Amino acid sequence: MKTSIKQQQGLTLISILFILGLIAFFTLLTLKIVPIYMDHSKVVNALKAVKQSPDIETKSEHEVRDSLSKRFNINYVYDVTQDDIKVVKHGNYLKVTIEYETVQKIIGNLSVLAEFNDSFEVGQE
């Protein structure tokens, strides 16, 4: 059986380089985005820990902010500032909201923006 060159199939060098480029781009994207969500899980865990602390309804706004700040320092969370934390307290009612965004540079002028909004409420108004 004779085989001609026209019947042969396979990837060319340009096709292989294109596929490798796509793989490299998505790997870079993954390496830049996954840490953002890992830090966000630390923020969520800090909020849960503060919510579950005993007598949280009786603590002042300053004590709640201080508790969150200490937890963020321990877990190396640098994306959340004190301006991103909102604490509303009325009697035994407490609402804590953390709203922040993170920008991560990918390549050149290409960046990824992630916005997060987490909160919890305890007590009754």
Secondary structure, 3 states (H helix, E strand, C coil): CCCCHHHCCCCCHHHHHHHHHHHHHHHHHHHHHHHHHHHHHHHHHHHHHHHHCCCHHHCCHHHHHHHHHHHHHHCCCCCCCHHHEEEEEECCEEEEEEEEEEEEEEECCEEEEEEEEEEEEECCC
